[in-house]
Amino acid sequence: MKRIQGTSEQEREAKKQKLLKELGNRWLPYLTPKDAEFYQLWQENYCKLILREASRIPELLHKEVQQAFLTLRKHGCLFQDLVQIKGKNLLTPVSRLLIGNPGYTYKYLNSRLFTVPWPVEGSNIKYTEDEIFAACRAFSKLNDYLHKDTIQALNKLRFVKSEQNEDSTIFGMVPELSKSGLDMGDDMELKKRTTYNLTLLNYMDPQEMSYLKEEPYFGMGKMAVSWHHDENLVERSTVAVYSYSCEGPEVIDCDERSPEGRNPALWHVGLKIAWDIETPGLAIPLHQGDCYLMLDDLNTTHQHCVLAGLQPRFSSTHRVAECSVGTLDYIFKQCQLALQNVKDDMEPRAMHLRSLESSVIRQGEEIHNEVEFEWLRQFGFHGHRYKKCTDWWHLPMSELEGLWKKMECVTNAVLCEIRKKGWPMEQKNEIIADLLALLTTRQELRMEWCMRCRSQIAQNLPEDQRPMCWPYWEDDDPEMPLPFDLSNIILELEGQLLETKL
């Protein structure tokens, strides 16, 4: 099997361009259910993609989930994300909302999304509307159902030999372990890789899009989502997708009009082996209420895309997000670690530090940057969108801002200390060098976030979604010990470092 491999974004782009050049004006082959070899190809090369037809899912669950999609759209809770791709700010064609465990986040394309929490036993979550509460509860029920279904699918993949249905379909088929290359691990590992902690909801109406990209390798037609691996997931974890395309009878019955290739009226999921230029791809049609599971390492070894149909479509994509550095619990513990260096009985503006060891100073300033740029500015960049659903994030983000302000005072205290005389030259130089690097990064990122917030594309968003450059303050703000613009402080540190070297 011939594959083109790449790791970094630059390498992947180079390989992509090389592949496109090799293809010239021809397409790579792909199969649909109309092709005789379709199911054999699926079993041999895409066996970890399991399709659950709508008829296999409880009718009541369909009703609740589909009503939940419509409710959230009615209340304006689905938003296009302003993301960064190759340094450019772009608005996603798909509107989204993240729902999941309270305090969890999910980051993709330099944009951190914050969960609208689904109901959790023992928590007091207030929603702006009863209908929004019911919608979040419906996705929590779907999440529980898909979790159980995923474990069953993985167990079949492990223990059951492939059995072909009478109609030669592969719906629900499970290949032999030797073919699947499945690495299940123990029960704890299985639970870790199947307990979905959030779902990313998507909505798109192709008729409202002035332009959709053409699929570049196979000629599959218009893409709603380009070829990709899902990001920021626990290794070898399953992704489960529920699809709801609001299709009418004229769409279901129009398959006769496309004797070759996929039916452009229907939504499809496209699948290919990553950077493989020989194995045909698959285009699998998605009907109302169908669900598919990308099991084990499929999301790593393969790429998938979403091929647009004619009708509007919702999806709920359940994931095991890698949240080791993406939860409120984590970032509050980081704040506690950074502020351990502060003497408790001191006023913030007259703060004294317990240690001036360079490693302690460096750790505190690194956490300072993490809080500001991975949390506060990411949250502010979404404007007031989350208030459409709940005020749950208001209190923790306010607390986080208060801790960040203390860290500004810590930075000021460090600057005051290194301005004093009597320091051993080597120790002072080490602290200045570390501080200079971290403050330079802080300055550059502040300017970058300001530019992103003030960009034309950001300012054209609806007022409640318009990015806020937050935190922001003027130089005469009595609550802030340091200026927003750190240019002069950076020049001062550079001068001190230069003096000690002369």
KETORVO-609195 format. One record per residue (C-alpha): y, z, x. Coordinates in steps of 0.1 Angstrom, whole numbers, padded with zeros to 4 digits, always signed. Each point is the difference from the previous one (the first is absolute). Layout:
// KETORVO-609195
YZX/...
// end
This chain:
// KETORVO-609195
+0000+0000+0000/+0033-0011+0015/+0028+0024-0004/+0036+0002+0012/+0008+0036+0008/+0033+0017+0004/+0014+0036-0001/+0038+0002+0002/+0023-0016-0026/+0011-0025+0027/-0035-0009+0009/-0010-0005-0037/+0030-0022-0005/-0009-0021+0031/-0036-0003-0012/+0012-0010-0034/+0022-0027+0013/-0028-0013+0023/-0024-0001-0029/+0025-0019-0022/+0006-0025+0028/-0038-0005+0004/-0004-0006-0037/+0028-0026-0002/+0000-0015-0034/-0036+0011-0010/-0011+0032-0018/-0027+0025+0008/-0027+0000-0027/-0002+0026-0027/-0023+0006-0030/+0004+0012-0036/-0026+0009-0026/-0003-0037-0009/-0015-0008+0034/-0038+0003+0004/+0002+0018+0033/+0026+0025-0012/-0023+0030-0006/-0021-0006+0031/+0032+0000+0021/+0012+0031-0017/-0033+0018+0007/-0002-0011+0036/+0037+0004+0011/+0019+0020-0026/-0027+0025-0012/+0024+0030+0001/+0022-0015-0026/-0014+0012-0034/+0014-0013-0033/-0002+0022-0031/+0005-0022-0031/+0021+0015-0027/-0029+0004-0024/-0015+0026+0024/+0030+0023-0002/+0005+0024-0030/+0021-0015-0028/+0021+0031-0005/+0009+0001+0037/+0011-0037-0002/+0022+0009-0030/+0017+0029+0017/+0005-0017+0034/+0014-0032-0015/+0023+0019-0023/+0011+0020+0031/+0010-0032+0018/+0021-0012-0029/+0016+0035-0004/+0011+0001+0036/+0015-0035-0002/+0017+0008-0032/+0017+0031+0016/+0011-0020+0031/-0023+0019+0024/-0012-0029+0020/+0022-0011+0029/+0001-0028+0026/-0001+0016+0035/+0025-0009+0027/-0023-0003+0030/+0003-0011+0037/-0020-0029+0013/+0006-0012+0035/+0033+0018+0000/+0012-0017-0032/+0008+0019-0032/-0019-0016-0029/-0005+0008-0037/-0036+0000-0011/-0008-0025-0028/-0023+0027-0014/+0015+0030-0018/-0018+0033+0008/-0004+0037-0006/-0020+0025+0019/-0018+0027-0020/-0023+0026+0016/-0004+0035+0013/+0032+0021-0001/+0019-0001+0034/-0019-0031+0013/+0016-0031+0014/-0012-0035+0010/+0017-0021+0026/-0001-0038+0004/+0023-0025+0016/+0024+0028+0012/+0004+0013-0035/-0013+0034-0010/-0008+0003-0037/-0001+0034-0016/-0025+0008-0028/+0009+0006-0035/-0025+0028-0004/-0028-0003-0024/-0009+0031-0020/-0018+0026+0021/-0016+0032-0014/+0022+0030+0007/+0032-0020+0009/+0032-0001-0021/+0010-0036+0002/+0029-0011-0023/+0002-0036-0011/+0031-0017-0015/-0020-0012-0030/-0033+0011-0017/-0011-0036+0002/+0004+0000+0038/-0021+0032+0002/-0027-0018-0021/+0002-0030+0023/-0004+0021+0032/-0029+0018-0016/-0017-0033-0009/+0001-0011+0037/-0014+0033+0010/-0029-0006-0024/-0005-0035+0014/+0001+0015+0035/-0028+0025-0008/-0021-0028-0016/+0004-0023+0030/-0008+0028+0024/-0034+0006-0017/-0006-0038-0003/+0007-0004+0037/-0025+0026+0011/-0026-0016-0022/+0007-0035+0015/-0002+0014+0036/-0033+0018-0008/-0014-0033-0014/+0012-0018+0031/-0018+0025+0021/-0033+0005-0019/-0007-0029-0023/-0012-0035+0009/+0018-0030-0014/-0011-0011-0034/+0012-0033-0015/+0011-0001-0036/-0015-0025-0023/+0032-0021+0000/+0001+0000+0038/+0032+0019+0000/+0008+0027+0026/+0019+0022-0023/-0011+0035+0010/-0026-0013+0025/-0007+0021+0030/-0013-0015+0033/-0024+0016+0024/+0013+0026+0024/-0009-0022+0030/+0023-0027-0013/+0029+0022-0010/+0003+0019+0033/+0010+0030-0021/+0008+0033+0018/+0000+0026-0027/+0002+0032+0021/-0008+0034-0016/+0010+0012-0035/+0033+0014+0014/+0008-0034+0016/-0009-0018-0032/+0023+0022-0021/+0028-0004+0026/-0002-0038-0003/-0002-0002-0038/+0023+0027-0014/+0030-0021-0009/+0032+0020+0004/+0024-0026-0015/+0003-0033-0017/+0026-0027+0006/+0008-0018-0033/+0011-0036+0002/+0016-0023-0026/+0011-0036+0003/+0009-0028-0024/-0004-0033+0018/+0022-0018-0026/+0029+0022+0012/-0005-0009+0036/+0021-0030+0013/-0023-0004+0030/-0035+0011+0010/-0016-0008+0033/-0029-0025+0001/-0032+0014+0014/+0001-0015+0036/-0037-0003+0011/-0022-0010-0029/+0025-0017-0024/-0008+0027-0027/+0035-0004-0016/+0028+0024-0007/-0003+0035+0014/+0014+0032-0015/-0010+0020+0031/-0007-0017+0034/-0031+0005+0021/+0000+0036+0014/-0020+0031+0007/+0012+0031-0020/+0018+0024+0024/+0000+0037+0006/-0035+0008-0013/-0027+0023+0011/-0024-0019+0022/-0028-0018-0019/+0013+0013-0033/-0004-0020-0032/+0028-0017-0019/-0005-0003-0038/+0021-0023-0021/+0003-0002-0038/+0015-0033-0012/+0018-0006-0033/+0013-0035-0005/+0015-0004-0034/-0017-0032-0007/-0003-0020-0032/-0029-0022-0013/+0016-0031+0014/-0003+0014+0035/-0036+0011-0004/-0012-0033-0013/+0019-0024+0023/-0026+0000+0028/-0010-0036-0008/+0034-0013+0013/-0009+0010+0037/-0033-0016+0009/+0005+0008+0037/+0014+0031+0016/+0012+0031-0019/+0015+0000-0034/+0038+0004+0006/+0005+0015-0034/-0021+0031+0008/+0007+0027+0025/-0024+0002+0029/-0007+0023+0030/-0004-0021+0031/-0023+0012+0028/-0005-0012+0035/-0015+0013+0033/+0029+0010+0022/+0008-0029+0024/-0033-0017-0007/+0006-0038+0000/-0035-0010-0011/-0012+0021-0029/+0012-0012-0034/+0023+0023-0019/-0005+0013-0036/+0023-0002-0030/-0012+0024-0027/+0015-0002-0035/+0014+0032-0015/-0001+0004-0038/+0017+0027-0020/-0014+0034+0009/-0022-0012+0030/-0002+0023+0030/-0011-0006+0035/-0010+0023+0029/+0006-0008+0037/-0027+0023+0015/-0003+0016+0034/+0016-0021+0027/+0007-0031-0020/+0037+0006+0001/-0002-0001+0038/-0024-0028+0007/+0014-0023-0028/+0034-0009-0014/+0009-0005-0037/+0027-0015-0020/+0010-0002-0036/+0002-0035-0015/+0025-0003-0029/-0010-0011-0035/+0024-0009-0027/+0002+0032-0020/+0016+0033+0011/-0024+0024+0017/-0003+0037+0008/-0023+0016+0025/-0008+0036+0010/-0012+0001+0036/-0016+0033+0008/-0001+0010+0036/-0009+0028+0024/+0033+0001+0018/+0000+0013+0036/+0023+0029-0007/-0003+0022+0031/+0037-0005+0006/+0009-0011-0036/+0001+0031-0022/+0026+0027-0007/-0023+0027+0013/-0002-0018+0033/+0038-0005+0005/+0008+0035-0011/-0024+0013+0026/+0017-0022+0026/+0033+0015-0010/-0014+0035+0004/-0013-0010+0035/+0034-0014+0010/+0020+0031-0012/-0023+0025+0017/+0023-0003+0029/+0029+0015-0020/+0008+0037+0000/-0001+0011-0036/+0030+0023-0001/+0025-0026+0011/+0026-0020-0021/-0007-0037+0002/+0032-0009+0017/-0006+0027+0026/-0037-0007+0004/-0018+0014+0030/-0033-0015+0013/-0031+0019+0010/-0010-0025+0027/+0018-0027+0021/-0032-0014+0013/+0003-0038+0000/-0033-0004-0018/+0011+0023-0028/+0034-0018-0003/-0016-0034+0000/-0025+0010-0027/+0028+0013-0023/+0021-0031+0004/-0030-0023-0007/-0006+0019-0032/+0037-0002-0008/-0002-0038+0002/-0032-0001-0020/+0016+0020-0029/+0031-0022+0000/-0015-0034+0003/-0035+0003-0015/+0011+0021-0030/+0036+0005-0008/+0013-0035+0006/-0032-0016-0014/+0005+0020-0032/+0037-0008-0002/-0008-0037+0005/-0016-0001-0034/+0032+0011-0017/-0006+0020-0033/-0031-0020-0010/-0023+0030-0002/+0022+0018-0026/-0012-0027-0025/-0034+0019-0001/+0005+0036+0012/+0023+0023+0020/-0030+0014+0019/+0013-0011+0034/+0035+0014-0004/-0008+0036+0011/-0022-0008+0030/+0024-0026+0014/+0029+0024-0004/-0020+0026+0019/-0009-0026+0027/+0037-0009+0004/+0008+0037+0005/-0026+0003+0028/+0013-0032+0015/+0036+0014+0001/-0014+0030+0019/-0015-0025+0025/+0035-0015+0004/+0012+0035+0010/-0029+0002+0024/+0011-0032+0017/+0035+0013+0002/-0013+0033+0016/-0019-0020+0026/+0031-0020+0009/+0021+0032+0003/-0026+0015+0023/-0002-0030+0024/+0038+0000+0003/-0002+0034+0016/-0001+0004+0037/-0028+0016+0021/-0028-0022-0011/-0027-0010+0026/+0007-0037+0005/-0036-0012-0006/-0004+0019-0033/+0034-0011-0012/-0007-0036+0008/-0033+0001-0018/+0016+0013-0032/+0029-0024+0002/-0023-0030+0005/-0022+0010-0029/+0029+0008-0023/+0018-0033+0010/-0030-0021-0009/-0005+0017-0034/+0037+0000-0009/+0002-0037+0009/-0029-0007-0023/+0017+0021-0027/+0033-0019+0004/-0018-0034-0001/-0020+0008-0030/+0030+0014-0019/+0019-0032+0006/-0031-0020-0010/-0004+0019-0033/+0037-0003-0007/-0002-0038+0004/-0031-0002-0022/+0018+0020-0028/+0031-0021+0002/-0017-0033+0002/+0008-0026-0027/-0035+0001-0014/+0001+0038-0003/+0034+0000-0017/-0012-0026-0025/-0026+0024-0014/+0006+0018-0033/+0022+0030+0005/-0028+0026-0006/-0022-0018+0027/+0028-0006+0025/-0008+0016+0034/+0020+0030+0011/+0008+0006+0036/-0010+0036-0002/+0006+0024+0018/+0035-0012+0008/+0032+0021+0009/+0034-0004+0014/+0010+0015+0033/+0021+0027-0017/-0028+0013-0022/+0000+0038+0006/-0038+0003-0008/-0010-0023+0029/+0002+0011+0036/-0004-0035+0014/+0015-0034-0009/-0020-0027-0018/+0008-0024+0028/-0015+0013+0032/+0016-0026+0023/+0023+0025+0018/-0027+0026+0004/-0023-0027+0015/+0027-0010+0025/+0005+0036+0009/-0037+0005+0008/-0001-0032+0020/+0029+0012+0020/-0016+0034+0007/-0032-0017+0011/+0019-0023+0023/+0020+0029+0015/-0032+0018+0010/-0013-0031+0018/+0031-0005+0021/
// end
